[in-house]
């Protein structure tokens, strides 16, 4: 599709993006070089948008001024005609190593257990060239859609312990000028009850990665979680868990993680993904857990597309439960909540394209996040950036690279009503090719 705004390639070293609208949540809250918010305000006020001109100089965002301000006539201007202007996205939970295997390893019945078995069977196909081709394909999708930073979980496969870490390290180096990449070592929590947990933690540390695990109910779970914290403390690692990815109201791994972090006084960042069981627990039970999550300063990443695909699936019966965690309740408590892609075209989710606009659009519809919608812009920009330790990521901030996504849509309503295939993505002020890779490349 033809892009809605014709910015030449290469773009001028100095130019203005005029008459745009920015989600207020995507601007820094510390003032700085920005005009007072009342001077930037633009209708519709219920969507918390502000009307601006944005100056790009030498690949950096050099100024944001009210759209009422006249611009110098001798500098090139590209008129957005009230189109939206966002920072590039941050995708904080993906699975690049499993991505794109659907054609050879589909989920036979769409259930979670079938997905696990299909993924295990696919490990036999994991060789360096296969992993590289599929993982790079996912990165190319992310980049084309406007993502600037991405975190992927890497499965710990016995007999191939270092393979996907090595491929990731190669891709991280090659893509370093385009994407900020992070990796999480993902394993069954039972490994933390075994001597080889030390070797796993060392592998994660050697690759500068994050320690992770998949948390399900087990009599020894509290011990395993504690051991993961110990190994992380000893190596100065962060933690990122898959937690309670089921509709079992007795699954309380999230509570155990919060209690362990508080008891140990763990100072590193801890993130928990999925947390589906909160959605089926009694109100008091869920509220108490969320309070402990807030007290422990644990961030949450929700994966609504994957959860909706797998949870409460029964052949020939309409699902009754969405499996998506309690997004509004967590947000109201002040817990940092992000939205992310998760799996793409593998047994855990048959679809997906690492497009954060799609993730936001579907999440808003699934979770009724639109009344009001303003703050949820952070869930795909600055909040996951903070989770990943990227303080300037996901914000439109002066004296930072002009990594920006431009839309013809003028409001959230317009943004979430169409696929936005004509978006323009700027990296360091220069337009990039937004054509996703062709699936035929994977044949």
C-alpha positions in Angstrom: 0.0 0.0 0.0 1.2 3.5 -0.8 2.3 5.5 2.3 0.0 8.4 3.1 2.9 10.9 3.5 5.6 11.4 0.9 8.9 12.1 2.7 11.8 11.7 0.3 14.6 9.2 0.9 16.9 10.4 2.0 15.0 12.9 4.0 16.5 16.4 4.6 18.8 16.8 7.6 16.5 19.5 8.9 12.7 19.5 8.5 9.4 19.8 10.3 6.5 17.4 10.7 3.6 19.9 10.9 0.1 19.7 12.2 0.4 16.3 13.9 -1.4 14.9 17.0 0.5 13.1 19.7 -0.9 10.9 22.5 -0.2 12.8 25.7 1.0 9.6 27.3 3.9 9.5 24.8 5.4 12.8 26.0 7.7 13.0 29.0 6.1 14.2 32.2 9.0 16.2 33.4 8.4 19.3 31.2 11.8 20.0 29.8 11.8 21.7 26.4 8.1 21.2 25.9 5.4 23.9 25.8 2.9 23.9 28.6 0.3 21.1 28.0 -2.7 23.5 27.8 -1.0 25.2 24.8 -0.7 21.9 23.1 -4.2 20.6 23.7 -6.3 19.5 20.7 -9.7 18.0 20.4 -11.0 15.4 20.9 -10.0 16.0 24.5 -11.4 12.6 25.7 -8.6 10.9 23.8 -5.8 12.9 25.4 -4.2 14.1 22.2 -2.2 17.2 21.7 -1.6 19.2 18.5 2.0 19.7 17.6 4.7 20.5 15.1 7.8 18.3 15.5 11.3 19.4 14.3 13.8 16.9 13.1 17.5 18.0 13.0 20.4 15.6 12.1 18.3 12.5 12.9 17.2 13.8 16.3 13.9 15.1 17.5 15.0 18.7 18.2 11.7 20.4 19.2 8.0 19.9 19.9 5.9 23.0 19.7 2.2 23.8 19.6 0.5 23.5 16.2 -0.7 27.1 16.6 2.9 28.3 16.3 4.1 29.6 12.9 7.0 27.7 11.3 10.0 29.1 9.5 9.3 29.3 5.8 12.8 28.3 4.7 12.7 24.8 6.3 11.0 21.8 4.6 7.6 20.9 6.1 5.6 17.7 5.8 2.0 18.3 6.7 0.3 15.4 8.7 -3.1 17.0 8.4 -3.8 16.1 12.1 -2.4 12.6 11.6 -1.1 10.8 14.7 2.6 10.8 15.5 3.8 8.1 17.9 7.2 7.0 19.2 8.4 3.6 17.8 7.0 0.6 19.7 8.5 -1.7 22.3 7.6 -5.4 22.2 8.6 -6.8 25.5 7.6 -10.5 25.2 8.1 -12.6 22.0 9.3 -16.1 21.1 11.5 -15.6 18.0 13.0 -19.1 18.2 9.6 -20.8 17.9 8.2 -18.2 15.4 7.0 -19.2 11.9 7.0 -23.0 12.5 3.2 -23.3 11.9 3.5 -24.6 8.3 5.5 -27.6 9.5 4.2 -27.9 13.1 0.5 -26.8 13.4 -1.4 -27.2 16.6 -3.7 -30.2 15.9 -6.6 -29.1 18.2 -5.6 -25.6 19.3 -5.2 -26.5 22.9 -2.3 -25.5 25.2 -1.1 -29.0 25.9 -1.1 -29.8 22.1 1.0 -26.6 21.6 3.5 -27.8 24.2 3.9 -31.2 22.5 4.1 -29.7 19.0 6.9 -27.3 20.1 8.8 -30.2 21.7 8.6 -32.2 18.5 9.9 -29.3 16.5 13.1 -29.1 18.6 14.5 -31.8 16.3 14.4 -29.3 13.4 16.3 -26.6 15.3 19.6 -26.1 13.5 21.5 -22.8 13.3 20.4 -22.0 9.8 16.8 -22.8 10.5 16.8 -20.7 13.7 18.5 -17.8 12.0 16.1 -17.7 9.1 13.0 -17.7 11.2 14.3 -15.4 13.9 15.5 -12.8 11.4 12.1 -13.0 9.7 10.4 -12.0 12.9 12.9 -9.2 13.4 12.2 -7.9 9.9 8.5 -7.9 10.6 9.0 -6.0 13.9 11.2 -3.4 12.3 9.0 -2.9 9.3 5.9 -2.3 11.5 7.8 0.3 13.7 9.3 -1.5 16.7 12.5 -0.1 18.1 13.2 -2.6 21.0 12.2 -6.3 21.5 12.6 -8.9 24.1 12.5 -12.6 23.2 12.3 -15.7 25.3 14.7 -18.5 24.2 13.8 -22.1 25.1 16.3 -24.1 27.0 16.6 -27.3 24.9 18.7 -30.2 26.4 21.3 -31.3 24.0 21.1 -27.9 22.2 21.5 -25.7 25.3 23.5 -23.0 23.6 22.2 -23.1 20.0 19.5 -20.5 20.1 21.5 -18.2 22.4 24.4 -18.3 19.8 22.0 -17.5 16.9 20.4 -14.7 19.0 23.9 -13.2 19.8 24.7 -13.2 16.0 21.4 -11.4 15.2 21.8 -9.0 18.1 25.1 -7.9 16.7 23.9 -7.6 13.1 20.7 -5.7 14.1 22.3 -3.5 16.7 21.8 -0.4 14.6 18.1 -1.1 14.0 16.7 -2.8 17.1 17.6 -3.0 20.8 17.3 -6.8 21.5 17.1 -8.6 24.8 16.9 -12.4 25.6 15.3 -14.4 28.4 16.4 -17.9 29.1 13.2 -19.9 29.4 12.9 -23.3 31.1 10.6 -25.4 33.1 10.7 -24.3 36.8 11.6 -27.9 37.8 15.2 -27.3 36.6 15.6 -25.0 39.6 15.3 -28.1 41.8 18.2 -29.8 40.0 22.0 -29.3 40.0 22.0 -28.3 36.3 20.2 -25.0 37.4 23.7 -23.6 38.0 24.8 -24.3 34.4 21.6 -22.8 33.0 22.0 -19.6 35.1 25.6 -19.4 33.9 24.6 -19.8 30.3 22.1 -16.9 30.8 24.7 -14.7 32.5 27.3 -15.5 29.9 25.0 -14.2 27.1 23.9 -11.1 29.1 20.4 -12.4 29.2 17.6 -12.5 31.7 16.7 -15.5 33.9 13.3 -17.0 33.3 11.0 -19.9 33.8 7.5 -21.2 33.3 5.5 -21.3 36.5 2.6 -23.8 37.1 1.2 -25.2 40.3 3.5 -27.8 41.9 4.2 -28.8 45.5 7.8 -27.7 45.1 7.1 -24.4 43.3 7.9 -22.1 46.2 11.3 -23.7 46.5 12.0 -23.5 42.8 11.0 -19.8 42.7 13.3 -19.1 45.6 16.2 -20.9 43.9 15.7 -18.8 40.8 15.9 -15.6 42.9 19.1 -16.9 44.5 20.8 -17.7 41.2 19.7 -14.3 39.9 21.1 -12.5 43.0 24.4 -14.3 42.7 24.9 -13.2 39.1 23.2 -9.8 39.1 20.5 -11.0 36.7 16.9 -9.8 36.2 14.0 -12.2 36.2 11.2 -12.7 33.7 8.6 -15.5 34.3 5.7 -17.0 32.4 3.2 -17.2 35.3 -0.2 -18.9 35.7 -1.0 -19.4 32.0 -4.2 -21.3 32.7 -7.7 -20.9 33.9 -7.0 -22.7 37.1 -8.1 -20.4 40.0 -5.8 -22.3 42.3 -2.7 -21.3 40.3 -1.1 -18.6 42.5 2.5 -18.5 41.1 2.2 -14.7 40.7 1.6 -14.4 44.5 4.5 -16.6 45.2 6.8 -14.5 43.0 5.7 -11.3 44.7 6.1 -12.8 48.2 9.6 -14.1 47.3 10.7 -10.8 46.0 9.5 -9.0 49.1 10.9 -11.6 51.5 14.4 -11.6 49.9 14.5 -7.8 49.3 15.5 -8.5 45.7 16.6 -5.3 44.0 16.6 -6.4 40.3 13.7 -6.0 37.9 11.1 -8.7 37.9 8.5 -9.2 35.2 5.6 -11.7 35.0 3.8 -12.6 31.8 0.3 -13.9 31.1 -1.1 -14.2 34.7 -4.3 -15.6 33.2 -5.6 -17.3 36.4 -6.2 -13.8 38.0 -9.2 -13.5 35.6 -11.0 -16.5 37.2 -10.1 -16.0 40.9 -12.4 -14.6 43.5 -12.3 -10.8 43.7 -10.7 -10.7 47.1 -8.1 -13.3 46.2 -7.1 -11.5 43.0 -7.1 -8.1 44.7 -4.8 -9.3 47.5 -2.4 -10.8 44.9 -2.4 -7.6 42.9 -1.7 -5.5 46.0 1.4 -7.7 46.7 2.5 -7.3 43.1 2.3 -3.6 43.5 4.1 -3.7 46.8 6.9 -5.8 45.3 7.2 -3.5 42.2 6.7 -6.3 39.8 5.7 -5.4 36.2 3.2 -7.4 34.2 3.1 -8.1 30.5 -0.2 -9.3 29.0 -0.4 -11.3 25.8 -4.1 -11.1 24.9 -3.8 -12.5 21.4 -2.1 -15.8 22.4 -4.2 -16.1 25.6 -7.5 -15.7 23.6 -6.3 -18.3 21.1 -5.4 -21.1 23.7 -7.5 -20.5 26.8 -10.9 -22.3 27.3 -10.6 -24.0 23.9 -12.8 -27.1 23.5 -13.7 -28.7 20.2 -17.1 -27.6 19.0 -17.8 -25.3 21.9 -17.7 -21.5 22.1 -15.1 -20.3 24.6 -16.6 -18.7 27.7 -13.5 -17.2 29.2 -10.9 -14.9 27.6 -7.9 -15.8 29.7 -6.6 -12.3 29.7 -5.4 -10.9 33.0 -7.0 -8.1 34.9 -5.7 -5.2 32.9 -7.8 -2.3 34.2 -7.5 -3.4 37.8 -3.8 -3.7 37.6 -3.5 -0.3 35.9 -5.7 1.3 38.6 -3.4 0.0 41.3 -0.4 1.6 39.6 1.2 -1.7 38.4 3.2 -1.3 35.3 1.3 -3.2 32.6 2.6 -3.8 29.0 1.0 -5.5 26.0 3.1 -7.6 23.7 3.1 -9.9 20.6 4.1 -13.2 22.2 4.1 -16.1 19.8 3.6 -15.6 16.0 2.7 -18.4 13.6 3.6 -21.3 15.9 1.5 -23.9 17.8 0.8 -21.4 20.6 -0.7 -18.8 18.3 -1.4 -19.6 14.7 -1.4 -15.9 13.6 0.4 -12.6 14.4 3.0 -10.5 12.6 4.9 -8.7 15.4 2.8 -5.7 14.7 2.2 -3.6 17.9 -0.6 -1.7 16.2 -2.5 -5.0 15.9 -1.6 -6.0 19.5 -2.9 -2.6 20.8 -6.0 -2.8 18.6 -7.0 -6.3 19.6 -6.2 -5.7 23.3 -8.4 -2.6 23.5 -11.2 -4.5 22.0 -10.7 -7.6 24.2 -10.1 -5.8 27.4 -12.5 -2.8 27.0 -9.5 -0.5 27.5 -11.1 2.4 25.5 -13.1 4.3 28.1 -10.7 6.1 28.6 -8.1 5.0 26.2 -5.3 7.6 26.7 -3.0 5.9 29.1 -3.0 2.6 27.2 -0.7 4.1 24.6 2.1 3.6 27.2 1.4 -0.2 27.2 3.2 -0.6 23.8 5.7 2.2 24.2 7.2 3.7 27.4 6.0 1.1 29.9 7.7 -1.9 28.2 10.7 0.3 27.6 11.0 0.9 31.4 10.5 -2.8 32.0 13.5 -3.4 29.7 15.6 -0.7 31.3 15.4 1.7 28.4 14.6 5.0 30.1 14.2 7.1 26.9 12.5 4.4 24.9 8.8 4.7 23.9 8.8 8.5 24.3 8.8 11.5 22.0 11.7 13.3 23.6 14.0 16.0 22.4 17.7 15.3 21.9 16.9 11.7 21.2 16.8 9.8 17.9 13.8 10.6 15.8 12.3 7.1 15.9 8.7 7.9 15.0 5.7 6.2 13.5 3.3 8.4 11.5 -0.3 7.6 10.8 -2.9 9.1 8.5 -5.4 8.3 11.4 -6.3 11.4 13.3 -7.8 9.8 16.4 -7.5 6.6 18.4 -10.8 5.6 16.9 -9.5 5.9 13.4 -6.2 4.2 14.4 -8.0 1.2 15.8 -10.5 0.8 13.0 -8.1 0.1 10.1 -4.9 -2.0 9.8 -2.8 1.2 9.2 -0.8 -0.5 6.4 0.1 3.0 5.0 2.0 4.1 8.1 5.3 5.8 7.8 8.2 4.7 10.0 11.1 7.0 10.7 14.4 5.8 12.2 16.8 8.6 13.1 14.5 10.9 11.0 14.8 8.8 7.8 11.9 6.8 6.3 12.4 3.0 6.2 10.9 0.4 4.0 7.7 -0.8 5.8 7.2 -3.8 3.6 7.1 -7.0 5.7 9.1 -10.0 4.5 7.4 -12.4 2.1 6.3 -15.8 3.6 7.8 -17.5 0.5 11.2 -16.7 1.9 10.5 -19.4 4.6 9.6 -22.1 2.1 
